[in-house]
Amino acid sequence: MSPAGTGRPLLDADEARVARASRELALLAAALVSRPMDRELHEQMWTFLDWESEPALASWDVLLARTAAQLKERISTVLTVRALRTAS
């Protein structure tokens, strides 16, 4: 996702990594509720844990280290760009 006309991604690498991991974990959690003994699902979970969890947790730590002012600025930027995209 990039701001209109800039070619730059809207989310930085850490924000994007955390968002992807959050979506993946939510999907895995929901699937585990409905299919708790599905071997393929367990394999997907282990793959996530082996390859994606540590980078996602490192990115989460980066986001947690941001000040309130930095977070407010990022939220404002993202919301503004999304509103501009919706309006165009």
N, C-alpha and C positions, 0 to 999 in steps of 0.2 A: 504494500500500500504506500503510494508516494503522494506528497502534496501536489495539487494541481500545477502542472507545468514545470516542476522542479526536477523530476526524475529521481529524487531522493526518497527513500522509504519513509513513511509516516512514523513508524515505530522504530526505535533504535534496536540493535541486536539483542540486548537484554530484555527489552519489553516484548519483542517478537518471540523470543525463546520461551519466556514465562507464559505468554498467551498460548502458544502451541502446546506446551506441556500441560497447562491447565485444561485445555480442551481434550487432549488425549487422555488425561487422568479421569476426567468426568465421563468420557465414553467407556473407558475400561471399568470404572466403578459401576456404572449402570449395567454394563454387560455382565459383570460378576454377580449382580443381584439376580438377574434372570437366568444366567447359565453358570452357576458356581463351579461345576465340575467339567467344564469344557476345556479340554487339553490345549486346543489351539489358542483359546483366550489366555490361558496360563502362560503359554509361550510368548504371546504378545506382551503380557505384563512383564515377564522376565527380560524380554528384549528392551522394553522401555527402561526398566531399572538398570540394566547393564550399560546402555548407550546414551540415554537421554536425561536420566535423573540428576546426575552430578552437575552437568552443565546448566541444567534448569535451576538447580538449587544455588549454584554460584551466581547466576543471573538474578535470582530472587534476593540474594544477599546484597547485590549491587543496588537493586531497587529499594531495599529497606534502608540502605545507607543514605539515600537522598533526603535532603531537607524538605520540610513542608513547603517552602517557597519553590523549590525545584519541582516537586510533585504537582503543585498548583499550576506552574507554568506549562508543564508537559500536558496536563489535562486540558488546559485552555487551548493549547496549540492543536491537540488532536480533535477536540470538539469543534474548533473553528474550521479546520480543514474539512472535516466531515460535513459540517453545515454548508460550506461553500460548494462541496461536491453535490450535495443533495439539491441545492438551489440551481445548479447549472444543468 
